Amino acid sequence: MTPTPDNATLSAPEPPADQGPLVEFQHVHVQFGPQAVLRDIQFTIPRRQTLVIIGESGCGKTVTLKLIVGLLRPTSGRVLFDGKSLADLPDRDLTQQRLRIGYLFQGAALFDSLNVFDNVAFGLRANRVAESEITAKVRERL
């Protein structure tokens, strides 16, 4: 399929050949006001490996996941996804990287005022995809 302006923003980039870890935390520190949530966190996640993060409430699991997908920026240190610092990427490139990551927010994070179809279609509409294409894509996936 040849990318067109309508579908180019929805196509996930091809993953590169096996080079280095997929995710890397380098001395990551996150602080909200006076409260330090993460302190000097360092780890890597190799490609094609599954990682489970478990811990008690308030230990930083959600903050860690939000850092991985670029929804938060570290107070200090660096988070690399596929060798790139997410904090340094322009919004369009960050969106392309997020297409390579599957994540589900705690509490499902659906719009309870919308039906299932409109929840699935929400992101497509936000990216100004034609309504006829949205209908086809959502029906295909539901």
Secondary structure, DSSP 8 states (H G I E B T S, - for coil): ----TTTGGGS-----SS-S-SEEEEEEEEEETTEEEEEEEEEEE-TT-------STTSSHHHHHHHHTTSS--SEEEEEETTEEGGGS-HHHHHHHHTT-----TT----TTS-HHHHHHHHHHHTT--HHHHHHHHHHH-
